[in-house]
Amino acid sequence: MNVPNSLSLLRIALIPCYVAMFYLPGTWTNIAAASVFGLAALTDWLDGYMARRLQQSSKLGAFLDPVADKLLIAVVLILLLQRNPEAWLALPIAVIIGREITISALREWMAELGARHRVAVSMVGKVKTTCQMIAIILLTIRDPLWGIPIYQLGAVALYLATAATLWSMYLYLKAAWPELKRH
């Protein structure tokens, strides 16, 4: 077990902490839940940085990191939708979760073909992740702060994340298309 893998496991362990904060009553719980998510988001960046910096990349880490990311994002998005079951929120959440499942399956299939390098993480994927993290933090905080409409800004960030999600999925499918056509 190395530092990056420990950070990925911490991200998974923070999921029930987020859920607890999300459902606890009180005026402070939205900020607490957003803080827990923010810490989890920080571990996402930090585990990749530490793996490169400490040269501790591993096959376990290559598995754990995306699993931790997808578990965290899916659980939190579902909770946010449960809190506000509106079509305007359901659509981007369905797109984001659907893309995660599709690209995970595509990467696995491409790895079986020995062509995983064609669907490596791109800069658009990093932008998508950053927009998602910002959106989730703002949507979790929910209430206006200092007169700033936090929830509405979160909705805008979620739609930006959805646009980046669709664009990155297009790029991944385009890169994989030669292999898809061949099989």
FILO-852490 format. One record per residue: residue number from 1; residue in three letters; x, y, z of N, C-alpha, C, O in turn. Coordinates in steps of 0.05 Angstrom, whole numbers, plus 5000, padded with zeros to 4 digits. Example, Ala and Ser with C-alpha at 12.3 -4.5 7.8 and 13.67 -1.06 7.14 Angstrom:
{1; "ALA"; {5264; 4886; 5156}; {5246; 4910; 5156}; {5264; 4934; 5156}; {5285; 4934; 5169}}
{2; "SER"; {5257; 4955; 5142}; {5273; 4979; 5143}; {5258; 5001; 5157}; {5268; 5023; 5161}}
//
This chain:
{1; "MET"; {5017; 4976; 5000}; {5000; 5000; 5000}; {5018; 5025; 5000}; {5036; 5027; 5017}}
{2; "ASN"; {5013; 5043; 4981}; {5029; 5067; 4980}; {5011; 5092; 4985}; {4987; 5089; 4989}}
{3; "VAL"; {5023; 5115; 4985}; {5008; 5140; 4991}; {4986; 5145; 4971}; {4963; 5150; 4979}}
{4; "PRO"; {4990; 5144; 4944}; {4968; 5149; 4926}; {4945; 5129; 4929}; {4922; 5137; 4928}}
{5; "ASN"; {4951; 5104; 4933}; {4929; 5084; 4937}; {4914; 5089; 4963}; {4890; 5086; 4964}}
{6; "SER"; {4929; 5098; 4984}; {4915; 5105; 5009}; {4897; 5129; 5005}; {4875; 5129; 5017}}
{7; "LEU"; {4905; 5148; 4988}; {4887; 5171; 4983}; {4862; 5162; 4967}; {4841; 5173; 4972}}
{8; "SER"; {4865; 5143; 4949}; {4842; 5133; 4934}; {4823; 5119; 4954}; {4798; 5122; 4952}}
{9; "LEU"; {4834; 5103; 4972}; {4817; 5090; 4992}; {4804; 5110; 5011}; {4781; 5106; 5019}}
{10; "LEU"; {4818; 5131; 5017}; {4806; 5152; 5034}; {4783; 5164; 5020}; {4762; 5170; 5032}}
{11; "ARG"; {4785; 5169; 4993}; {4763; 5180; 4978}; {4738; 5162; 4980}; {4716; 5172; 4982}}
{12; "ILE"; {4742; 5136; 4978}; {4720; 5118; 4981}; {4708; 5119; 5010}; {4684; 5119; 5013}}
{13; "ALA"; {4726; 5121; 5030}; {4717; 5122; 5058}; {4702; 5148; 5063}; {4685; 5149; 5082}}
{14; "LEU"; {4707; 5169; 5048}; {4693; 5195; 5052}; {4665; 5194; 5042}; {4649; 5212; 5048}}
{15; "ILE"; {4658; 5175; 5025}; {4630; 5174; 5014}; {4610; 5171; 5037}; {4591; 5187; 5037}}
{16; "PRO"; {4612; 5152; 5055}; {4592; 5151; 5077}; {4592; 5176; 5095}; {4572; 5184; 5106}}
{17; "CYS"; {4615; 5189; 5097}; {4617; 5214; 5112}; {4600; 5236; 5099}; {4586; 5251; 5112}}
{18; "TYR"; {4603; 5237; 5072}; {4587; 5257; 5057}; {4557; 5251; 5061}; {4541; 5269; 5066}}
{19; "VAL"; {4550; 5225; 5058}; {4522; 5217; 5060}; {4511; 5225; 5088}; {4489; 5236; 5090}}
{20; "ALA"; {4526; 5220; 5109}; {4518; 5227; 5136}; {4514; 5257; 5139}; {4493; 5266; 5149}}
{21; "MET"; {4533; 5273; 5129}; {4530; 5302; 5131}; {4507; 5312; 5114}; {4493; 5330; 5122}}
{22; "PHE"; {4503; 5299; 5091}; {4481; 5307; 5073}; {4454; 5305; 5086}; {4436; 5322; 5082}}
{23; "TYR"; {4450; 5284; 5102}; {4424; 5278; 5114}; {4420; 5288; 5142}; {4398; 5289; 5152}}
{24; "LEU"; {4442; 5296; 5155}; {4439; 5307; 5182}; {4422; 5333; 5182}; {4425; 5349; 5163}}
{25; "PRO"; {4405; 5337; 5202}; {4391; 5362; 5203}; {4409; 5384; 5213}; {4429; 5379; 5227}}
{26; "GLY"; {4403; 5408; 5206}; {4418; 5431; 5216}; {4426; 5450; 5193}; {4427; 5442; 5170}}
{27; "THR"; {4431; 5474; 5201}; {4439; 5495; 5181}; {4467; 5492; 5171}; {4475; 5503; 5150}}
{28; "TRP"; {4484; 5478; 5186}; {4512; 5475; 5180}; {4519; 5451; 5163}; {4541; 5448; 5153}}
{29; "THR"; {4500; 5433; 5160}; {4506; 5407; 5147}; {4512; 5409; 5117}; {4528; 5393; 5107}}
{30; "ASN"; {4500; 5428; 5103}; {4506; 5431; 5075}; {4536; 5439; 5071}; {4549; 5429; 5054}}
{31; "ILE"; {4545; 5458; 5088}; {4573; 5466; 5086}; {4591; 5443; 5094}; {4612; 5439; 5082}}
{32; "ALA"; {4583; 5428; 5115}; {4599; 5405; 5124}; {4601; 5384; 5102}; {4622; 5373; 5096}}
{33; "ALA"; {4578; 5378; 5089}; {4578; 5358; 5067}; {4595; 5368; 5044}; {4611; 5352; 5032}}
{34; "ALA"; {4593; 5393; 5037}; {4609; 5405; 5015}; {4639; 5404; 5022}; {4656; 5399; 5005}}
{35; "SER"; {4645; 5408; 5048}; {4673; 5406; 5057}; {4684; 5378; 5054}; {4707; 5373; 5046}}
{36; "VAL"; {4668; 5358; 5062}; {4676; 5330; 5059}; {4680; 5324; 5029}; {4700; 5311; 5022}}
{37; "PHE"; {4662; 5333; 5012}; {4666; 5328; 4984}; {4691; 5343; 4973}; {4706; 5331; 4958}}
{38; "GLY"; {4695; 5367; 4983}; {4719; 5382; 4975}; {4744; 5367; 4982}; {4763; 5367; 4967}}
{39; "LEU"; {4745; 5355; 5006}; {4768; 5339; 5015}; {4771; 5315; 4996}; {4794; 5309; 4988}}
{40; "ALA"; {4749; 5302; 4990}; {4750; 5279; 4972}; {4761; 5288; 4944}; {4777; 5274; 4932}}
{41; "ALA"; {4751; 5311; 4934}; {4761; 5321; 4908}; {4791; 5327; 4909}; {4805; 5322; 4890}}
{42; "LEU"; {4800; 5338; 4932}; {4828; 5343; 4935}; {4844; 5317; 4934}; {4866; 5317; 4923}}
{43; "THR"; {4834; 5296; 4946}; {4849; 5270; 4945}; {4850; 5260; 4916}; {4869; 5246; 4909}}
{44; "ASP"; {4830; 5267; 4900}; {4831; 5258; 4872}; {4855; 5271; 4858}; {4870; 5257; 4843}}
{45; "TRP"; {4858; 5296; 4862}; {4881; 5310; 4849}; {4907; 5301; 4862}; {4927; 5295; 4848}}
{46; "LEU"; {4907; 5299; 4888}; {4932; 5292; 4903}; {4942; 5264; 4898}; {4966; 5260; 4896}}
{47; "ASP"; {4925; 5245; 4894}; {4935; 5217; 4890}; {4949; 5215; 4863}; {4970; 5202; 4862}}
{48; "GLY"; {4939; 5228; 4843}; {4953; 5228; 4817}; {4980; 5243; 4818}; {5000; 5234; 4808}}
{49; "TYR"; {4979; 5266; 4832}; {5004; 5281; 4835}; {5025; 5265; 4850}; {5048; 5264; 4842}}
{50; "MET"; {5016; 5253; 4872}; {5035; 5238; 4889}; {5045; 5213; 4874}; {5069; 5206; 4877}}
{51; "ALA"; {5028; 5200; 4859}; {5037; 5177; 4844}; {5060; 5184; 4824}; {5079; 5170; 4821}}
{52; "ARG"; {5056; 5207; 4811}; {5077; 5216; 4792}; {5102; 5226; 4808}; {5124; 5219; 4801}}
{53; "ARG"; {5098; 5242; 4828}; {5120; 5255; 4842}; {5137; 5234; 4857}; {5161; 5235; 4857}}
{54; "LEU"; {5123; 5215; 4870}; {5137; 5194; 4885}; {5144; 5169; 4869}; {5155; 5150; 4879}}
{55; "GLN"; {5136; 5170; 4843}; {5139; 5147; 4825}; {5127; 5122; 4838}; {5140; 5101; 4839}}
{56; "GLN"; {5102; 5125; 4847}; {5088; 5103; 4860}; {5063; 5095; 4844}; {5044; 5086; 4856}}
{57; "SER"; {5065; 5097; 4818}; {5043; 5087; 4802}; {5042; 5057; 4804}; {5063; 5044; 4806}}
{58; "SER"; {5018; 5046; 4804}; {5015; 5017; 4807}; {4990; 5008; 4792}; {4972; 5024; 4786}}
{59; "LYS"; {4988; 4982; 4787}; {4964; 4971; 4775}; {4940; 4974; 4793}; {4918; 4979; 4784}}
{60; "LEU"; {4945; 4970; 4820}; {4923; 4974; 4839}; {4914; 5003; 4838}; {4889; 5008; 4838}}
{61; "GLY"; {4932; 5022; 4837}; {4925; 5050; 4836}; {4910; 5056; 4810}; {4891; 5072; 4811}}
{62; "ALA"; {4918; 5045; 4788}; {4904; 5049; 4762}; {4876; 5039; 4763}; {4858; 5049; 4749}}
{63; "PHE"; {4871; 5019; 4780}; {4844; 5009; 4784}; {4828; 5025; 4805}; {4806; 5034; 4800}}
{64; "LEU"; {4841; 5030; 4828}; {4828; 5044; 4850}; {4820; 5072; 4844}; {4797; 5080; 4850}}
{65; "ASP"; {4837; 5088; 4831}; {4832; 5116; 4827}; {4806; 5121; 4811}; {4789; 5136; 4821}}
{66; "PRO"; {4802; 5109; 4788}; {4777; 5114; 4774}; {4753; 5102; 4787}; {4731; 5113; 4786}}
{67; "VAL"; {4756; 5080; 4801}; {4734; 5068; 4816}; {4725; 5087; 4838}; {4701; 5093; 4841}}
{68; "ALA"; {4744; 5098; 4853}; {4738; 5117; 4875}; {4724; 5141; 4863}; {4704; 5151; 4874}}
{69; "ASP"; {4734; 5151; 4841}; {4722; 5175; 4828}; {4693; 5170; 4820}; {4676; 5186; 4826}}
{70; "LYS"; {4689; 5148; 4807}; {4662; 5142; 4797}; {4642; 5136; 4819}; {4619; 5145; 4818}}
{71; "LEU"; {4651; 5122; 4839}; {4634; 5117; 4862}; {4626; 5143; 4876}; {4602; 5148; 4881}}
{72; "LEU"; {4645; 5160; 4881}; {4640; 5185; 4894}; {4621; 5202; 4878}; {4601; 5212; 4888}}
{73; "ILE"; {4627; 5206; 4853}; {4611; 5224; 4835}; {4582; 5212; 4833}; {4563; 5227; 4835}}
{74; "ALA"; {4579; 5187; 4828}; {4553; 5175; 4824}; {4536; 5177; 4849}; {4513; 5185; 4848}}
{75; "VAL"; {4547; 5171; 4872}; {4532; 5172; 4897}; {4523; 5201; 4903}; {4500; 5205; 4909}}
{76; "VAL"; {4541; 5220; 4900}; {4535; 5247; 4906}; {4514; 5259; 4887}; {4496; 5272; 4895}}
{77; "LEU"; {4517; 5253; 4861}; {4498; 5263; 4842}; {4470; 5251; 4847}; {4450; 5265; 4844}}
{78; "ILE"; {4469; 5226; 4854}; {4443; 5213; 4860}; {4430; 5226; 4885}; {4406; 5231; 4885}}
{79; "LEU"; {4446; 5232; 4905}; {4435; 5245; 4929}; {4425; 5273; 4922}; {4404; 5282; 4931}}
{80; "LEU"; {4440; 5288; 4906}; {4431; 5315; 4898}; {4405; 5313; 4882}; {4388; 5330; 4886}}
{81; "LEU"; {4402; 5293; 4865}; {4378; 5290; 4850}; {4355; 5282; 4868}; {4332; 5290; 4864}}
{82; "GLN"; {4361; 5265; 4888}; {4340; 5257; 4907}; {4329; 5281; 4922}; {4306; 5282; 4929}}
{83; "ARG"; {4347; 5299; 4928}; {4340; 5324; 4943}; {4322; 5342; 4926}; {4305; 5356; 4936}}
{84; "ASN"; {4327; 5342; 4900}; {4313; 5360; 4882}; {4307; 5345; 4856}; {4320; 5348; 4836}}
{85; "PRO"; {4286; 5328; 4857}; {4280; 5311; 4833}; {4266; 5326; 4811}; {4242; 5324; 4807}}
{86; "GLU"; {4281; 5342; 4797}; {4271; 5358; 4775}; {4285; 5349; 4749}; {4308; 5340; 4749}}
{87; "ALA"; {4270; 5351; 4727}; {4281; 5343; 4701}; {4306; 5358; 4693}; {4325; 5346; 4682}}
{88; "TRP"; {4308; 5384; 4699}; {4331; 5400; 4692}; {4357; 5389; 4706}; {4379; 5393; 4696}}
{89; "LEU"; {4353; 5376; 4729}; {4376; 5365; 4743}; {4380; 5335; 4736}; {4403; 5326; 4734}}
{90; "ALA"; {4358; 5321; 4730}; {4360; 5293; 4723}; {4375; 5288; 4697}; {4391; 5270; 4694}}
{91; "LEU"; {4370; 5305; 4677}; {4383; 5302; 4651}; {4413; 5303; 4652}; {4426; 5284; 4643}}
{92; "PRO"; {4425; 5324; 4663}; {4455; 5324; 4664}; {4466; 5302; 4681}; {4488; 5291; 4675}}
{93; "ILE"; {4452; 5295; 4703}; {4462; 5273; 4720}; {4462; 5247; 4705}; {4480; 5231; 4707}}
{94; "ALA"; {4440; 5242; 4690}; {4439; 5217; 4674}; {4461; 5217; 4653}; {4473; 5196; 4648}}
{95; "VAL"; {4466; 5240; 4640}; {4487; 5241; 4620}; {4514; 5235; 4633}; {4530; 5220; 4622}}
{96; "ILE"; {4520; 5248; 4656}; {4546; 5244; 4669}; {4550; 5216; 4678}; {4571; 5204; 4672}}
{97; "ILE"; {4530; 5204; 4691}; {4533; 5177; 4701}; {4534; 5157; 4677}; {4550; 5138; 4677}}
{98; "GLY"; {4517; 5162; 4657}; {4517; 5145; 4633}; {4544; 5146; 4618}; {4554; 5125; 4609}}
{99; "ARG"; {4556; 5169; 4617}; {4582; 5172; 4604}; {4603; 5157; 4620}; {4620; 5143; 4608}}
{100; "GLU"; {4602; 5159; 4646}; {4622; 5145; 4663}; {4621; 5114; 4658}; {4642; 5101; 4656}}
{101; "ILE"; {4597; 5104; 4657}; {4593; 5075; 4652}; {4603; 5068; 4624}; {4618; 5048; 4621}}
{102; "THR"; {4596; 5084; 4604}; {4603; 5078; 4577}; {4633; 5079; 4573}; {4645; 5061; 4561}}
{103; "ILE"; {4646; 5100; 4583}; {4675; 5102; 4579}; {4691; 5082; 4595}; {4711; 5072; 4586}}
{104; "SER"; {4681; 5074; 4619}; {4694; 5053; 4634}; {4693; 5027; 4619}; {4713; 5012; 4617}}
{105; "ALA"; {4670; 5021; 4608}; {4667; 4996; 4592}; {4684; 4997; 4567}; {4697; 4978; 4559}}
{106; "LEU"; {4685; 5021; 4554}; {4702; 5024; 4530}; {4731; 5020; 4537}; {4746; 5007; 4522}}
{107; "ARG"; {4740; 5032; 4559}; {4768; 5029; 4567}; {4775; 4999; 4572}; {4796; 4989; 4565}}
{108; "GLU"; {4757; 4986; 4586}; {4761; 4957; 4592}; {4763; 4941; 4566}; {4781; 4924; 4563}}
{109; "TRP"; {4745; 4946; 4548}; {4744; 4932; 4523}; {4770; 4938; 4506}; {4782; 4920; 4495}}
{110; "MET"; {4777; 4963; 4505}; {4801; 4971; 4491}; {4826; 4958; 4503}; {4845; 4951; 4489}}
{111; "ALA"; {4827; 4956; 4530}; {4849; 4943; 4543}; {4851; 4914; 4535}; {4873; 4903; 4530}}
{112; "GLU"; {4828; 4901; 4532}; {4828; 4873; 4524}; {4839; 4870; 4495}; {4851; 4849; 4488}}
{113; "LEU"; {4835; 4890; 4479}; {4845; 4890; 4452}; {4874; 4899; 4450}; {4886; 4899; 4429}}
{114; "GLY"; {4885; 4908; 4473}; {4913; 4918; 4473}; {4915; 4946; 4462}; {4936; 4955; 4453}}
{115; "ALA"; {4893; 4961; 4462}; {4892; 4988; 4451}; {4883; 5009; 4471}; {4871; 5029; 4464}}
{116; "ARG"; {4887; 5004; 4497}; {4878; 5022; 4518}; {4890; 5050; 4515}; {4877; 5070; 4522}}
{117; "HIS"; {4914; 5052; 4504}; {4927; 5078; 4500}; {4910; 5097; 4483}; {4913; 5122; 4485}}
{118; "ARG"; {4892; 5086; 4466}; {4875; 5103; 4449}; {4854; 5118; 4465}; {4843; 5138; 4456}}
{119; "VAL"; {4848; 5108; 4489}; {4827; 5121; 4505}; {4838; 5130; 4532}; {4825; 5127; 4553}}
{120; "ALA"; {4862; 5140; 4532}; {4875; 5151; 4556}; {4861; 5177; 4564}; {4848; 5190; 4548}}
{121; "VAL"; {4864; 5184; 4590}; {4852; 5208; 4600}; {4863; 5232; 4585}; {4887; 5235; 4580}}
{122; "SER"; {4845; 5250; 4578}; {4852; 5274; 4562}; {4848; 5299; 4579}; {4838; 5298; 4601}}
{123; "MET"; {4857; 5322; 4568}; {4854; 5348; 4581}; {4824; 5354; 4584}; {4816; 5366; 4604}}
{124; "VAL"; {4808; 5347; 4564}; {4779; 5352; 4565}; {4767; 5337; 4589}; {4750; 5347; 4603}}
{125; "GLY"; {4777; 5313; 4594}; {4768; 5298; 4617}; {4775; 5311; 4643}; {4759; 5310; 4662}}
{126; "LYS"; {4798; 5324; 4644}; {4806; 5339; 4668}; {4788; 5363; 4672}; {4781; 5370; 4695}}
{127; "VAL"; {4782; 5377; 4651}; {4764; 5400; 4652}; {4736; 5391; 4662}; {4724; 5404; 4679}}
{128; "LYS"; {4727; 5368; 4651}; {4701; 5357; 4659}; {4701; 5352; 4689}; {4682; 5359; 4702}}
{129; "THR"; {4722; 5339; 4698}; {4723; 5332; 4727}; {4723; 5357; 4744}; {4710; 5358; 4764}}
{130; "THR"; {4739; 5377; 4736}; {4740; 5402; 4751}; {4712; 5415; 4752}; {4704; 5424; 4773}}
{131; "CYS"; {4699; 5417; 4730}; {4672; 5429; 4729}; {4652; 5413; 4746}; {4636; 5425; 4761}}
{132; "GLN"; {4654; 5386; 4745}; {4637; 5369; 4762}; {4642; 5375; 4791}; {4623; 5378; 4807}}
{133; "MET"; {4667; 5376; 4799}; {4673; 5380; 4828}; {4662; 5407; 4837}; {4651; 5409; 4859}}
{134; "ILE"; {4666; 5428; 4821}; {4656; 5455; 4829}; {4626; 5454; 4830}; {4614; 5464; 4849}}
{135; "ALA"; {4613; 5442; 4810}; {4584; 5440; 4810}; {4573; 5426; 4834}; {4554; 5435; 4847}}
{136; "ILE"; {4585; 5404; 4841}; {4576; 5388; 4864}; {4579; 5403; 4890}; {4562; 5403; 4907}}
{137; "ILE"; {4602; 5416; 4893}; {4606; 5432; 4918}; {4584; 5454; 4920}; {4572; 5457; 4941}}
{138; "LEU"; {4580; 5468; 4898}; {4560; 5490; 4899}; {4531; 5479; 4903}; {4516; 5491; 4918}}
{139; "LEU"; {4525; 5457; 4889}; {4498; 5446; 4892}; {4494; 5434; 4920}; {4471; 5434; 4930}}
{140; "THR"; {4515; 5425; 4932}; {4513; 5414; 4959}; {4509; 5437; 4979}; {4493; 5435; 4998}}
{141; "ILE"; {4524; 5459; 4976}; {4521; 5482; 4994}; {4493; 5493; 4992}; {4480; 5499; 5013}}
{142; "ARG"; {4483; 5494; 4968}; {4455; 5500; 4962}; {4445; 5528; 4969}; {4435; 5542; 4952}}
{143; "ASP"; {4449; 5537; 4993}; {4439; 5563; 5002}; {4457; 5586; 4993}; {4481; 5583; 4991}}
{144; "PRO"; {4445; 5609; 4988}; {4461; 5632; 4980}; {4481; 5640; 5002}; {4475; 5637; 5026}}
{145; "LEU"; {4504; 5648; 4994}; {4525; 5658; 5012}; {4531; 5687; 5005}; {4538; 5692; 4982}}
{146; "TRP"; {4529; 5705; 5024}; {4535; 5733; 5020}; {4520; 5744; 4996}; {4530; 5761; 4981}}
{147; "GLY"; {4496; 5735; 4992}; {4479; 5744; 4970}; {4486; 5731; 4943}; {4473; 5738; 4923}}
{148; "ILE"; {4505; 5713; 4943}; {4512; 5699; 4918}; {4494; 5675; 4914}; {4492; 5658; 4932}}
{149; "PRO"; {4481; 5672; 4890}; {4463; 5649; 4886}; {4479; 5623; 4881}; {4483; 5615; 4858}}
{150; "ILE"; {4488; 5611; 4902}; {4505; 5587; 4900}; {4493; 5565; 4884}; {4506; 5553; 4867}}
{151; "TYR"; {4468; 5558; 4889}; {4455; 5536; 4876}; {4453; 5541; 4846}; {4458; 5522; 4830}}
{152; "GLN"; {4446; 5565; 4838}; {4444; 5571; 4810}; {4471; 5570; 4796}; {4474; 5561; 4773}}
{153; "LEU"; {4492; 5579; 4810}; {4519; 5577; 4799}; {4527; 5547; 4796}; {4540; 5540; 4777}}
{154; "GLY"; {4518; 5531; 4816}; {4523; 5502; 4814}; {4510; 5490; 4790}; {4521; 5472; 4777}}
{155; "ALA"; {4485; 5499; 4785}; {4471; 5489; 4761}; {4485; 5496; 4735}; {4487; 5479; 4717}}
{156; "VAL"; {4495; 5520; 4734}; {4510; 5529; 4710}; {4535; 5511; 4707}; {4541; 5501; 4685}}
{157; "ALA"; {4550; 5508; 4729}; {4574; 5491; 4729}; {4567; 5462; 4721}; {4583; 5449; 4707}}
{158; "LEU"; {4544; 5452; 4730}; {4536; 5425; 4723}; {4531; 5422; 4693}; {4538; 5402; 4681}}
{159; "TYR"; {4519; 5442; 4681}; {4514; 5442; 4652}; {4540; 5445; 4637}; {4543; 5433; 4615}}
{160; "LEU"; {4559; 5461; 4647}; {4585; 5462; 4635}; {4599; 5435; 4636}; {4612; 5426; 4617}}
{161; "ALA"; {4597; 5422; 4660}; {4608; 5395; 4663}; {4595; 5376; 4644}; {4609; 5358; 4633}}
{162; "THR"; {4569; 5378; 4640}; {4555; 5360; 4621}; {4565; 5365; 4592}; {4568; 5345; 4578}}
{163; "ALA"; {4569; 5390; 4585}; {4579; 5395; 4558}; {4607; 5383; 4555}; {4613; 5371; 4534}}
{164; "ALA"; {4624; 5387; 4575}; {4651; 5375; 4574}; {4649; 5344; 4574}; {4666; 5331; 4562}}
{165; "THR"; {4630; 5334; 4588}; {4625; 5305; 4589}; {4619; 5294; 4562}; {4630; 5274; 4553}}
{166; "LEU"; {4600; 5307; 4548}; {4593; 5298; 4521}; {4616; 5301; 4502}; {4620; 5284; 4485}}
{167; "TRP"; {4630; 5323; 4504}; {4653; 5328; 4486}; {4675; 5306; 4491}; {4685; 5295; 4471}}
{168; "SER"; {4681; 5301; 4516}; {4702; 5281; 4521}; {4693; 5253; 4513}; {4709; 5237; 4503}}
{169; "MET"; {4667; 5247; 4516}; {4657; 5221; 4506}; {4660; 5219; 4476}; {4668; 5198; 4465}}
{170; "TYR"; {4653; 5241; 4462}; {4657; 5241; 4433}; {4686; 5236; 4426}; {4691; 5220; 4408}}
{171; "LEU"; {4704; 5249; 4439}; {4733; 5246; 4433}; {4742; 5217; 4439}; {4757; 5206; 4423}}
{172; "TYR"; {4733; 5205; 4461}; {4740; 5178; 4467}; {4729; 5158; 4446}; {4743; 5140; 4437}}
{173; "LEU"; {4704; 5162; 4439}; {4692; 5145; 4419}; {4705; 5148; 4391}; {4708; 5129; 4376}}
{174; "LYS"; {4711; 5173; 4385}; {4725; 5178; 4359}; {4752; 5164; 4359}; {4760; 5152; 4339}}
{175; "ALA"; {4767; 5165; 4381}; {4793; 5152; 4383}; {4791; 5122; 4381}; {4808; 5108; 4370}}
{176; "ALA"; {4769; 5111; 4392}; {4765; 5082; 4393}; {4751; 5072; 4367}; {4750; 5048; 4363}}
{177; "TRP"; {4740; 5090; 4351}; {4724; 5082; 4328}; {4738; 5062; 4309}; {4725; 5043; 4301}}
{178; "PRO"; {4764; 5065; 4303}; {4776; 5045; 4286}; {4775; 5017; 4297}; {4770; 4998; 4283}}
{179; "GLU"; {4778; 5014; 4323}; {4776; 4988; 4336}; {4747; 4978; 4337}; {4742; 4955; 4333}}
{180; "LEU"; {4729; 4997; 4342}; {4701; 4990; 4343}; {4691; 4980; 4316}; {4677; 4960; 4314}}
{181; "LYS"; {4700; 4993; 4294}; {4693; 4984; 4267}; {4704; 4957; 4260}; {4691; 4941; 4247}}
{182; "ARG"; {4728; 4952; 4270}; {4742; 4927; 4263}; {4729; 4903; 4277}; {4731; 4880; 4267}}
{183; "HIS"; {4716; 4907; 4299}; {4704; 4884; 4313}; {4674; 4886; 4311}; {4660; 4869; 4322}}
//
